[in-house]
Amino acid sequence: MKRLLSTLLAAIGIVAVLAVAAVVYVTTFLDPEDLKPRLEAVVQEQTGLSLALEGPIAWSFYPRLGVSVEQAQAWLPAQAAGEDPAFMAFQRAEVSLGVASLLRGEVAIDGMTLNGLRLNLARDEQGRGNWEPLVERLAAPDQEAGAPRPEDASSAPVPGDGGGLAVAFNIASVEVRDGEVNYRDRAGDRSLRLKGLSVSGRNVNPRNPFPLQSSFQVLGYDTSTGLDDTVPRLASDVELDGRLTLALAERRYTLEAFSLATSNRLPGVEPAQDLALEGGRLVVDMAERRLGLEPATLEATLVHPVLGESPLPLTLALAMEADLAEGVARLRDLELTGEHGLRLSGNLNLAGLGEAPRYDGQLRLAPLSLRPWLERFDRLPATTDPEALTDVALTSPLEGNLDRVALTGLTLLLDGSTFTGRLDAGLGGERLEAELQGDSLDLDAYLPPGQGEAEASAGLALPGVARAFAQDEPQPLPLAWLRPLALDAELRLSRLRLAGLDATDVTLALAGSDGRHRLETLEAAFYEGSLAVQGELDLTGEPAAWRLAPRLERVRVDALLEALGEGDEKAPLRGRAFVEGELTTRGNAWPEMRRGLGGRLATRLDDGAILEVNVSRELCTAVATLEGEQPQRDWAPDTRFDRAEATLVFREGVMESDDLTITLPGIDMGGEGWLDLTSRRFDLRGAARVVDTADLACEVNPRLERLPFPVRCEGNLDGDSAEWCRFDREAFQGAIGEALRQELQQRAGEEVEERLGGALDKLEERIGGEAGGELRDALRGLFE
């Protein structure tokens, strides 16, 4: 045993002596500077790079055996060495070997350190990167030169021939410190800089996962005028941590249990935007050009003025497979979640990556309330229904590209209403195409609540007038987004409610471009009749110009007025309404549009009645009173008529009519008047006349047949409607005076003719018939 121990100690001593002798020999007889030309030549031969080793090459023997190189630069074949900026440079590189491994007959790299790495990457106007020739050359080395392939290094250990040392590719420590990568894309006019690049790995080997950490700062620029002279549009601090597997032979790299955290700063936005990606497994296959990401979660905390005052937290779960050779990818198990019940899920297929990207997939939005989101973005409208927009959900296949997105099979649930169809929109807001069908839509619920509505009053007030002309704030209409929009939309609804009115079987079609938009059709069943409207909106000038051409046929006017009225207020009219004409105006706020309203509407009411008023009774009662009698009969409560007509002319916000006509049995009613839509003042004069005593419901002295019975209505729509209309006594007295004058003239003419009749006849005989007739008329005129 003692002999064995002595032998072992002797062997160790011999090895120590040999090691010391080797160190003395290397340091004494081998100058590292002599290796520079050979190293530069090998790099030139294998990679095509022009290498310049400007700093010293030094050996190290304690505590590790290694070699270090300082101040090195390399240029691409297309570059002028020493003149152009170097493709790659570093301040110091050091490689150390494990002494214990050498004693076992293996070459094991104990550590690799690279300080001050500088790498300049660029892509030209044709999209080709300056690094691509280098990658192509390394991927296809000269076989005749016997150059080793990179994948050969992955065989660890590799036994040498003839008893040489085995090379074990198992690096205990890899460090990259203070690195910098500059990237300039001249085709896309983009520039990126990676600063402070730090990479560290432990037990780096090609067979088993090893821990990897990296950190750096990314600076993004919007011009290519120079990296140092521009203000970055994006600055991101990035940290990566995970376990990396290097399958060098297969050129397949796997990152497991990794986390990627970034803190991003945008100009003028504080504080930073935080993003964190955690994934189970990321596989990058360079040989097959494939990429795979198994369950991953991206958490973001976004801060921006358009997102509201508080940070917006979002979480995105996903998995991905990508075939870069084919330019396709698939995002599956997508689920975006956030505050206020946000849950958006689906999948997405990508194609044409790198050329003309396009996508298709499926989208599902779980029911949520839009109100808190709109409030966050300061876009919450004032709605009549406080519960509007509180129940929204959708599902649809989708497709599109970088310019457009289309929901091709949309099902949208909106506050109990269901819409189906397709929606195609330009992502820049320049185009909108839609074809939707829905069961019902209550637009009143989404419009601002009425302001300044006059209280309904009794008398001759028209129901709905207060609502139709309620005062409103001069809020401009949001027309700016329509000016550049190319629009082609069609909407079909089973039921539509607007301004308290209901329409069924609604068809709406809109089209336009270049600032000119058309309401091609709005058709609906409307209160047992029909409604059709066409119109135009011209935004090419200032102010905006509007044209509207409505047409109503056989609409029940009593039901329409009751729908416009307040509460249980009954309509004053019954009948079937016909309206047709054209209206124009200018502006983008309601007061301005009212002031500029012009056009003409022809209106007619068939088979009608004035409810709870019998004009024949009132007229017959007035006639009987004038003759000192009392009418003796039963009267119907309403005034039935065959037809009522009026032409409404609009001029600068004033509605006028001078041909209001209502035809009753034996009576004609006519009138004229105006309504100022801005000041809301009006003046209406009407009168009833007996025209046919045979059809009249009472006997009338022929002397009173032409006597008008006038009514005048005037005032303000905001005032008390009970004071609007009255019997026009002045007009009636004037009519009586005219009738009496005519009666007296007639009686005086008859009396004169009786007294002078014989004398005139004799005088006529004497002076001739024609001259006598003229004299008779002249004398009669004196008494009239």
C-alpha positions in Angstrom: 0.0 0.0 0.0 2.9 2.3 0.9 4.5 1.4 -2.4 1.3 2.2 -4.3 1.0 5.6 -2.6 4.6 6.4 -3.4 4.0 5.5 -7.1 0.9 7.7 -7.2 2.7 10.6 -5.7 5.5 10.2 -8.1 3.1 10.2 -11.1 1.5 13.4 -9.8 4.9 14.9 -9.4 5.9 13.9 -13.0 2.7 15.4 -14.3 3.3 18.6 -12.4 6.8 18.8 -13.7 5.6 18.3 -17.2 2.9 20.9 -16.8 5.4 23.4 -15.5 7.8 22.5 -18.3 4.9 23.0 -20.8 4.1 26.4 -19.4 7.8 27.4 -19.4 8.1 26.3 -23.0 4.9 28.0 -24.2 5.7 31.3 -22.5 9.4 31.2 -23.6 9.4 29.8 -27.1 5.8 30.4 -28.5 4.8 34.1 -29.1 1.0 34.5 -29.4 1.4 37.4 -31.8 2.8 34.9 -34.3 -0.7 33.3 -34.4 -2.4 36.5 -35.7 -1.7 36.1 -39.4 -2.8 32.4 -39.2 -6.0 33.2 -37.4 -6.9 36.0 -39.8 -6.2 33.7 -42.8 -8.4 30.9 -41.3 -11.3 33.3 -40.7 -10.9 34.7 -44.2 -10.9 31.2 -45.7 -13.8 29.8 -43.8 -16.2 32.8 -43.6 -15.0 35.4 -46.1 -14.7 38.0 -43.3 -11.7 40.3 -43.3 -10.4 40.0 -39.7 -8.1 42.6 -38.1 -6.7 41.6 -34.7 -5.6 45.0 -33.4 -5.0 44.1 -29.7 -2.7 41.6 -28.1 -3.2 37.9 -27.8 -2.4 36.6 -24.4 -2.1 33.2 -22.6 -3.5 32.6 -19.2 -2.5 29.7 -16.9 -4.0 30.4 -13.6 -6.6 29.9 -12.4 -7.6 28.6 -15.8 -5.7 27.7 -18.9 -6.9 30.0 -21.7 -6.3 32.5 -24.4 -7.6 36.1 -24.8 -7.9 38.4 -27.8 -8.4 42.2 -27.6 -9.6 44.8 -30.1 -10.8 42.8 -33.1 -12.8 43.9 -36.1 -14.2 42.1 -39.1 -15.6 43.3 -42.5 -17.8 41.6 -45.0 -16.5 40.7 -48.4 -18.4 43.6 -50.0 -16.9 46.1 -47.5 -13.7 48.0 -47.7 -11.7 46.8 -44.7 -10.4 49.7 -42.6 -12.6 52.2 -44.4 -16.3 51.1 -43.9 -17.8 50.6 -40.5 -16.9 47.1 -39.3 -19.6 44.4 -39.7 -18.5 43.0 -36.3 -16.1 44.1 -33.6 -15.4 43.3 -29.9 -13.2 44.7 -27.2 -12.1 41.4 -25.6 -12.7 37.7 -26.1 -11.4 35.0 -23.8 -11.6 31.2 -23.9 -10.5 29.1 -21.0 -10.1 25.3 -20.8 -10.7 22.9 -17.9 -7.4 21.6 -16.6 -9.0 18.5 -15.0 -10.6 17.6 -18.4 -7.2 17.9 -20.1 -5.8 15.4 -17.5 -8.6 13.0 -18.5 -7.8 13.4 -22.2 -10.6 15.8 -23.1 -10.7 19.3 -24.3 -13.5 21.0 -22.3 -14.1 24.7 -22.6 -14.5 26.0 -19.1 -15.6 29.5 -20.0 -16.2 31.9 -22.9 -16.4 35.7 -22.4 -17.0 38.3 -25.0 -16.9 42.0 -24.0 -18.0 45.0 -26.0 -19.5 43.2 -29.0 -20.6 45.5 -31.8 -22.6 44.1 -34.7 -24.0 46.1 -37.6 -26.8 44.6 -39.6 -28.5 46.2 -42.6 -31.2 45.3 -45.1 -31.0 47.0 -48.5 -33.8 48.5 -50.6 -34.4 45.1 -52.2 -34.9 43.5 -48.8 -31.6 41.5 -48.7 -29.7 41.5 -45.5 -25.9 42.0 -45.4 -25.5 39.0 -43.2 -27.2 36.6 -45.6 -24.0 35.8 -47.7 -22.2 35.0 -44.5 -25.0 32.6 -43.4 -25.1 31.0 -46.8 -21.4 30.4 -46.8 -21.4 28.9 -43.4 -24.3 26.7 -44.3 -22.5 25.3 -47.4 -18.7 25.2 -46.5 -16.0 24.0 -48.9 -15.9 20.3 -48.5 -12.6 19.9 -50.3 -11.0 22.2 -47.8 -12.0 19.8 -45.1 -13.6 22.6 -43.1 -15.7 21.2 -40.3 -19.5 21.8 -40.4 -21.0 23.6 -37.5 -23.2 20.7 -36.8 -20.1 18.5 -36.3 -19.5 20.4 -33.1 -22.7 19.0 -31.6 -21.3 15.5 -31.3 -20.0 15.7 -27.8 -17.6 14.2 -27.0 -16.1 13.4 -30.4 -13.3 10.9 -30.2 -10.2 11.9 -32.1 -8.5 9.7 -34.6 -5.2 8.1 -33.6 -5.6 8.6 -29.9 -6.0 12.4 -30.1 -7.8 14.4 -27.5 -11.6 14.2 -27.4 -13.5 17.5 -27.7 -16.3 17.8 -25.2 -18.7 20.6 -26.1 -19.8 21.5 -22.6 -19.0 25.1 -21.6 -19.4 25.8 -17.9 -19.9 29.5 -18.5 -20.7 31.8 -21.4 -20.8 35.6 -20.9 -21.5 38.4 -23.4 -21.2 41.8 -21.8 -21.9 45.3 -23.0 -22.9 44.2 -26.5 -24.6 46.4 -29.1 -26.5 45.5 -32.3 -27.5 48.1 -34.9 -30.1 47.2 -37.5 -31.1 49.4 -40.4 -33.9 48.5 -42.8 -33.6 50.8 -45.8 -36.6 49.1 -47.5 -38.9 49.9 -44.6 -37.1 53.0 -43.5 -36.7 51.6 -40.0 -33.8 51.5 -37.6 -33.2 49.5 -34.4 -30.5 49.5 -31.8 -29.8 46.9 -29.1 -27.8 48.5 -26.3 -26.3 47.0 -23.2 -26.7 43.5 -24.5 -25.9 41.0 -21.8 -26.1 37.2 -22.3 -25.1 34.5 -19.7 -25.4 30.7 -19.8 -24.3 27.9 -17.5 -23.3 24.4 -18.5 -23.9 25.1 -22.1 -24.1 21.9 -24.1 -25.9 20.5 -27.2 -27.8 17.7 -25.4 -29.4 19.0 -22.3 -31.3 22.2 -21.4 -29.2 24.8 -19.7 -30.2 28.1 -18.0 -29.9 31.2 -20.1 -30.4 34.9 -19.1 -30.2 38.0 -21.3 -31.0 41.6 -21.0 -30.7 44.6 -23.3 -32.4 47.8 -24.4 -34.1 48.2 -27.8 -34.3 51.7 -29.4 -36.6 52.1 -32.4 -36.3 54.9 -35.0 -38.6 56.1 -37.8 -35.9 57.4 -40.1 -32.6 56.1 -41.5 -30.8 59.4 -41.3 -28.6 58.1 -38.5 -29.0 56.2 -35.3 -27.3 58.7 -33.1 -28.9 61.8 -34.4 -32.6 60.8 -34.2 -35.0 60.7 -31.3 -36.3 57.1 -30.8 -40.0 56.4 -31.2 -39.7 53.4 -28.9 -37.4 52.5 -26.1 -37.7 49.1 -24.5 -35.9 47.4 -21.6 -35.9 43.7 -22.2 -35.1 40.8 -19.9 -35.2 37.1 -20.9 -34.9 34.1 -18.6 -35.3 30.4 -19.5 -33.8 27.0 -20.2 -32.3 26.6 -23.7 -31.6 23.4 -25.6 -29.1 23.6 -28.5 -29.6 20.8 -31.1 -26.8 22.2 -33.3 -26.7 19.3 -35.7 -30.4 19.7 -36.5 -30.2 23.5 -36.1 -33.1 23.2 -33.7 -33.3 25.4 -30.6 -35.8 25.0 -27.8 -36.5 27.5 -25.0 -38.5 26.1 -22.1 -40.1 27.6 -19.0 -39.1 31.0 -20.2 -40.2 34.5 -19.3 -39.7 37.7 -21.3 -40.3 41.0 -19.6 -40.3 44.4 -21.3 -40.7 47.9 -20.2 -41.6 50.2 -23.1 -41.5 54.0 -23.3 -43.2 56.1 -25.9 -42.5 59.8 -26.6 -44.7 62.0 -24.5 -46.3 59.0 -22.7 -45.6 58.4 -19.0 -45.1 56.0 -17.3 -43.7 53.0 -19.2 -45.8 50.3 -20.8 -45.1 46.9 -19.3 -45.3 43.6 -21.2 -44.5 40.2 -19.8 -44.6 36.9 -21.8 -44.4 33.5 -20.1 -44.3 30.3 -22.1 -44.0 26.7 -21.6 -42.0 25.8 -24.7 -40.7 27.8 -27.7 -39.1 25.7 -30.6 -37.2 27.4 -33.4 -36.2 25.0 -36.2 -33.8 26.8 -38.5 -33.4 23.8 -40.9 -37.2 23.5 -41.5 -37.8 27.2 -40.8 -40.5 26.4 -38.3 -41.6 28.0 -35.1 -43.7 26.6 -32.3 -45.0 28.2 -29.1 -46.9 26.1 -26.6 -49.1 27.6 -24.0 -48.0 31.1 -23.4 -49.4 34.1 -21.6 -48.8 37.7 -22.4 -49.6 40.2 -19.7 -49.7 43.9 -20.5 -50.2 47.1 -18.5 -50.8 49.8 -21.1 -50.8 53.5 -20.4 -51.7 56.1 -23.0 -54.0 59.2 -23.1 -56.4 57.5 -25.5 -56.8 54.6 -23.0 -58.0 56.8 -20.2 -56.3 58.1 -17.0 -55.6 54.7 -15.3 -53.4 51.9 -16.7 -55.2 49.3 -18.7 -54.3 45.7 -17.7 -54.8 43.0 -20.4 -53.9 39.3 -20.5 -53.6 37.3 -23.7 -53.3 33.5 -23.7 -52.1 31.8 -26.9 -50.3 29.0 -28.7 -48.7 29.2 -32.1 -47.2 27.2 -35.0 -45.5 28.9 -37.9 -43.9 27.6 -41.1 -41.7 30.5 -42.3 -40.7 28.7 -45.4 -44.3 28.6 -46.5 -45.1 32.0 -45.0 -48.0 30.6 -42.8 -48.8 30.5 -39.1 -51.6 29.6 -36.8 -52.5 31.2 -33.6 -54.8 29.0 -31.6 -56.4 29.0 -28.1 -56.5 32.8 -28.2 -58.1 34.4 -25.2 -57.9 38.1 -24.4 -59.1 39.0 -20.9 -59.3 42.2 -19.0 -61.3 44.3 -16.6 -65.1 44.9 -16.8 -65.7 41.3 -17.9 -63.7 41.4 -21.2 -63.2 37.9 -22.7 -62.4 37.8 -26.4 -61.4 34.4 -27.8 -60.8 32.6 -31.1 -58.1 31.4 -33.4 -56.3 33.0 -36.3 -54.6 31.6 -39.5 -51.9 33.7 -41.1 -50.6 33.5 -44.7 -48.4 35.5 -47.0 -46.0 36.3 -44.1 -43.2 38.5 -45.4 -45.0 39.5 -48.6 -48.6 40.4 -48.4 -49.9 39.1 -45.0 -53.5 38.0 -44.8 -55.5 36.1 -42.1 -58.7 34.3 -41.4 -60.1 32.7 -38.3 -62.9 32.8 -35.7 -63.8 35.5 -33.2 -66.0 35.3 -30.1 -66.8 38.1 -27.6 -68.4 37.0 -24.4 -71.3 39.1 -23.2 -70.1 42.3 -21.5 -71.1 45.9 -20.9 -69.5 48.5 -23.3 -70.4 51.4 -21.0 -67.3 51.2 -18.8 -65.0 50.8 -21.8 -66.6 53.7 -23.6 -66.3 55.8 -20.5 -62.6 54.9 -20.2 -62.0 56.1 -23.7 -64.2 59.2 -23.1 -66.6 58.0 -25.8 -69.7 57.2 -23.7 -72.7 58.9 -25.3 -75.6 60.3 -23.3 -78.4 57.8 -23.9 -82.1 57.9 -23.1 -81.9 54.4 -21.7 -79.3 54.1 -18.9 -79.0 50.4 -19.6 -78.2 50.8 -23.3 -74.9 49.1 -24.4 -74.8 47.0 -21.2 -75.3 43.6 -22.9 -73.1 43.1 -26.0 -71.8 39.9 -27.5 -70.7 38.7 -30.9 -69.3 35.7 -32.8 -68.1 35.6 -36.4 -65.6 34.1 -38.8 -63.2 36.8 -39.9 -60.7 37.4 -42.7 -58.6 40.3 -43.9 -55.1 41.7 -44.4 -53.1 44.7 -43.2 -55.7 47.1 -44.8 -59.0 45.5 -44.0 -60.9 43.2 -41.7 -64.2 41.4 -42.6 -66.6 39.6 -40.2 -68.1 37.3 -42.8 -70.7 35.5 -40.6 -71.4 38.0 -37.9 -73.9 37.3 -35.1 -74.2 40.3 -32.9 -76.3 40.5 -29.7 -77.1 44.1 -28.6 -79.3 44.7 -25.6 -81.7 41.9 -26.5 -81.6 42.5 -30.3 -79.9 40.1 -32.7 -78.2 41.0 -35.9 -76.6 38.7 -38.5 -74.7 39.2 -41.7 -71.3 40.5 -42.7 -69.2 43.6 -42.0 -66.2 44.6 -44.0 -64.1 47.7 -42.9 -60.9 49.3 -43.9 -58.5 49.5 -41.0 -57.7 53.1 -41.9 -61.3 54.2 -41.7 -61.6 54.7 -45.4 -64.1 52.0 -46.3 -67.1 50.4 -44.8 -69.3 47.6 -46.3 -72.1 46.0 -44.4 -75.0 43.7 -45.0 -77.0 43.0 -41.8 -80.4 41.7 -40.8 -81.9 42.2 -37.4 -85.0 41.5 -35.5 -85.5 44.8 -33.8 -83.7 48.0 -33.0 -84.8 50.8 -30.6 -82.7 53.7 -31.6 -84.4 56.0 -29.1 -82.6 54.1 -26.4 -79.2 55.1 -27.8 -80.1 58.8 -28.6 -79.6 61.6 -26.1 -82.5 62.2 -23.8 -84.9 65.0 -24.9 -84.2 68.4 -23.5 -86.6 71.4 -23.1 -89.7 69.5 -24.1 -92.8 71.6 -23.8 -95.5 70.1 -21.6 -98.5 68.8 -23.5 -101.6 70.9 -23.1 -105.3 70.5 -23.9 -107.3 72.3 -26.6 -106.1 72.3 -30.2 -102.5 71.4 -29.4 -101.1 68.9 -31.8 -99.6 65.8 -30.2 -96.0 65.4 -30.9 -95.3 69.0 -31.8 -93.4 69.5 -28.5 -91.3 66.5 -29.1 -90.7 67.1 -32.8 -89.5 70.7 -32.2 -88.0 70.3 -28.7 -85.1 72.6 -28.0 -81.7 71.0 -28.3 -78.1 72.0 -27.7 -76.2 73.0 -30.9 -74.1 69.9 -30.9 -72.3 69.3 -34.2 -73.0 66.1 -36.0 -69.9 63.8 -36.3 -69.6 64.1 -40.0 -65.8 64.3 -40.4 -65.3 60.5 -40.5 -67.8 60.3 -43.4 -65.9 62.6 -45.7 -63.1 60.1 -46.8 -65.3 57.0 -46.4 -66.3 54.7 -49.2 -69.7 53.4 -48.0 -71.9 50.5 -49.1 -74.3 49.3 -46.5 -77.6 47.6 -46.3 -79.7 47.0 -43.2 -82.9 45.0 -42.9 -84.9 45.1 -39.7 -88.1 43.5 -38.6 -88.9 46.4 -36.4 -87.3 49.9 -35.9 -88.2 52.5 -33.3 -87.1 56.1 -33.8 -88.5 59.3 -32.2 -91.2 57.2 -30.6 -92.3 55.9 -33.9 -92.4 52.3 -35.0 -91.7 50.9 -38.4 -91.7 47.3 -39.5 -90.1 45.4 -42.4 -87.4 48.1 -42.7 -84.9 48.2 -45.6 -82.1 50.7 -45.4 -79.4 51.1 -48.1 -76.5 53.6 -48.0 -73.8 54.2 -50.6 -71.2 56.9 -51.4 -67.6 57.9 -51.7 -65.4 61.0 -52.1 -67.5 63.0 -49.7 -70.8 62.3 -51.5 -73.2 59.9 -49.8 -76.6 58.7 -50.7 -79.6 57.3 -48.8 -80.5 55.1 -51.7 -83.6 53.7 -50.0 -85.4 53.7 -46.7 -88.5 51.6 -47.0 -90.8 50.4 -44.3 -94.3 49.5 -43.4 -95.5 52.5 -41.3 -98.7 52.7 -39.3 -100.7 50.6 -41.7 -99.2 52.5 -44.6 -95.8 52.8 -46.2 -92.8 55.0 -45.8 -90.1 55.6 -48.4 -87.2 58.1 -48.2 -84.3 58.9 -50.5 -81.6 61.5 -49.7 -78.1 62.8 -50.3 -75.3 64.3 -48.2 -72.7 66.4 -49.9 -69.5 66.9 -47.8 -67.3 68.2 -50.5 -68.0 71.8 -49.5 -68.7 73.8 -46.4 -71.2 73.6 -44.9 -72.5 70.2 -45.5 -75.5 70.0 -47.9 -78.5 67.7 -47.3 -81.4 66.6 -49.5 -84.3 64.4 -48.4 -87.2 63.2 -50.5 -89.8 61.5 -48.2 -93.0 59.7 -49.4 -95.8 58.5 -47.2 -98.8 56.6 -48.5 -102.0 55.6 -46.6 -100.5 56.2 -43.2 -103.0 56.2 -40.3 -102.6 59.8 -39.1 -104.4 59.2 -35.8 -102.1 56.4 -34.8 -99.1 58.4 -36.0 -100.1 61.5 -33.9 -100.8 59.4 -30.9 -97.4 57.8 -31.1 -95.9 61.3 -31.3 -98.0 62.5 -28.4 -97.5 62.4 -24.7 -99.1 59.7 -22.5 -102.7 58.9 -23.3 -103.3 62.0 -25.3 -105.7 61.4 -28.2 -105.2 62.5 -31.7 -107.4 65.3 -33.1 -107.5 63.8 -36.6 -108.3 60.5 -38.3 -107.6 59.5 -41.9 -105.0 58.2 -44.3 -102.1 60.5 -45.0 -100.2 61.0 -48.2 -97.0 63.1 -48.2 -94.5 63.6 -51.0 -91.9 66.2 -51.8 -88.3 67.2 -51.2 -86.4 69.1 -48.5 -83.0 70.6 -48.5 -80.8 72.3 -45.9 -77.1 73.0 -44.9 -75.0 72.6 -41.8 -74.0 70.0 -39.3 -75.9 71.1 -36.2 -79.7 70.9 -35.8 -80.3 74.7 -35.2 -78.3 75.6 -38.3 -80.1 72.9 -40.3 -83.5 74.2 -39.2 -82.7 77.7 -40.1 -81.6 76.7 -43.6 -84.5 74.3 -44.3 -86.1 74.7 -47.7 -88.3 72.7 -50.1 -91.8 71.7 -50.7 -94.2 68.9 -49.4 -97.5 68.0 -51.0 -99.8 66.6 -48.3 -103.2 65.0 -48.5 -105.6 63.3 -46.0 -108.2 60.9 -47.3 -111.2 59.4 -45.5 -110.6 61.6 -42.6 -112.3 63.2 -39.7 -111.7 66.0 -37.2 -112.3 64.2 -33.9 -114.5 65.6 -31.1 -115.4 68.6 -33.2 -118.4 68.8 -35.6 -117.9 71.7 -37.9 -121.4 71.3 -39.5 -122.9 71.6 -36.0 -120.9 74.7 -35.2 -121.8 76.3 -38.5 -125.4 75.4 -38.4 -125.7 76.7 -34.8 -124.0 79.9 -35.8 -126.4 80.3 -38.7 -129.5 79.5 -36.6 -128.3 82.1 -34.0 -128.0 84.7 -36.7 -131.6 84.0 -37.8 -132.9 83.9 -34.2 -133.6 80.1 -34.2 -132.3 77.0 -32.4 -131.2 73.9 -34.3 -133.3 70.8 -33.6 -131.3 67.6 -34.3 -128.7 65.1 -33.1 -125.1 65.6 -34.3 -122.2 63.2 -34.7 -119.3 63.9 -32.4 -116.8 64.2 -35.2 -116.4 66.0 -38.5 -116.0 63.6 -41.3 -114.5 64.7 -44.6 -113.5 63.2 -47.9 -110.2 65.0 -48.4 -107.9 67.6 -46.9 -105.0 69.0 -48.9 -102.2 71.5 -48.4 -98.9 72.3 -50.0 -96.2 73.1 -47.4 -93.4 75.4 -48.7 -90.2 75.8 -46.6 -88.1 78.9 -47.0 -85.1 79.5 -44.7 -86.6 77.6 -41.8 -90.2 79.0 -42.2 -93.0 76.6 -43.3 -95.8 78.3 -45.2 -99.1 77.2 -46.8 -101.7 79.2 -48.7 -103.9 76.4 -50.0 -105.1 74.4 -47.0 -108.4 72.9 -48.1 -110.9 70.6 -46.3 -114.0 69.4 -48.2 -117.1 68.6 -46.0 -120.7 67.9 -47.1 -122.0 71.3 -48.1 -119.0 73.1 -46.6 -115.6 74.1 -47.8 -112.9 74.9 -45.2 -109.8 76.7 -46.3 -106.8 78.4 -44.7 -103.3 79.7 -44.9 -100.5 80.3 -42.4 -96.9 79.9 -41.5 -94.6 78.3 -38.8 -91.1 79.6 -38.0 -89.1 76.5 -37.1 -86.4 78.6 -35.4 -88.5 80.9 -33.2 -91.3 78.4 -33.1 -94.0 81.1 -33.7 -96.9 80.4 -36.0 -100.0 82.1 -37.5 -102.8 80.2 -39.1 -106.1 81.6 -40.5 -108.9 79.4 -41.6 -112.6 79.8 -42.5 -115.6 77.6 -43.3 -118.2 78.5 -46.0 -121.5 77.0 -47.0 -121.3 76.0 -50.7 -124.2 73.6 -51.2 -127.3 73.7 -49.0 -128.5 70.5 -50.5 -125.6 68.6 -48.9 -125.6 70.6 -45.7 -127.0 69.1 -42.5 -129.2 72.1 -41.9 -131.2 74.7 -43.8 -129.4 78.0 -44.4 -130.8 81.3 -45.5 -129.4 81.8 -49.0 -128.2 85.2 -47.9 -125.7 83.4 -45.5 -124.5 80.7 -47.9 -121.4 82.7 -48.8 -120.8 84.0 -45.3 -117.4 82.7 -44.0 -117.0 81.5 -40.4 -113.3 82.3 -39.6 -110.9 80.8 -37.1 -107.4 82.1 -36.2 -104.6 80.2 -34.5 -101.4 82.0 -33.5 -98.8 81.9 -30.8 -95.6 79.9 -29.9 -95.3 76.2 -29.7 -93.7 76.6 -26.3 -96.8 78.4 -25.0 -100.2 77.2 -23.7 -102.0 75.5 -26.6 -105.4 76.3 -25.0 -104.7 79.9 -26.1 -103.6 79.2 -29.6 -106.9 79.2 -31.5 -110.0 81.4 -31.3 -113.1 82.4 -33.3 -111.9 85.4 -35.4 -114.6 87.9 -34.4 -113.0 90.8 -36.4 -112.9 88.7 -39.6 -116.4 87.5 -39.0 -117.7 91.1 -38.4 -116.0 92.1 -41.6 -117.6 89.3 -43.4 -121.0 90.2 -42.1 -120.5 93.8 -43.1 -119.5 92.8 -46.6 -122.6 90.6 -46.8 -124.9 93.4 -45.6 -123.3 95.9 -48.0 -123.9 93.5 -50.9 -127.5 92.9 -49.6 -128.2 96.7 -49.5 -126.7 97.2 -52.8 -128.9 94.6 -54.3 -132.0 95.9 -52.6 -131.3 99.5 -53.6 -130.7 98.4 -57.2 -134.0 96.6 -57.3 -136.0 99.5 -55.8 -134.5 102.1 -58.2 -135.3 99.8 -61.1 -138.9 99.5 -59.9 -139.4 103.3 -59.6 -137.6 104.2 -62.8 -138.3 101.1 -64.8 -141.1 102.6 -66.9 -139.4 105.9 -67.4 -136.2 104.2 -68.4 -138.0 102.0 -70.8 -139.6 105.0 -72.5 -136.2 106.8 -72.5 -134.6 103.8 -74.0 -137.1 103.7 -76.7 -136.4 107.3 -77.5 -132.6 107.3 -77.6 -132.0 103.7 -78.7 -131.6 100.4 -77.2 -127.8 100.3 -76.7 -127.5 103.9 -75.4 -130.5 103.3 -73.1 -128.9 100.2 -71.6 -125.7 102.1 -70.8 -127.8 104.8 -69.1 -129.6 102.2 -67.1 -126.4 100.7 -65.8 -125.0 104.2 -65.0 -128.0 105.1 -62.9 -128.0 101.8 -61.1 -124.3 102.3 -60.3 -125.0 105.6 -58.6 -127.2 103.8 -56.0 -124.9 100.9 -55.5 
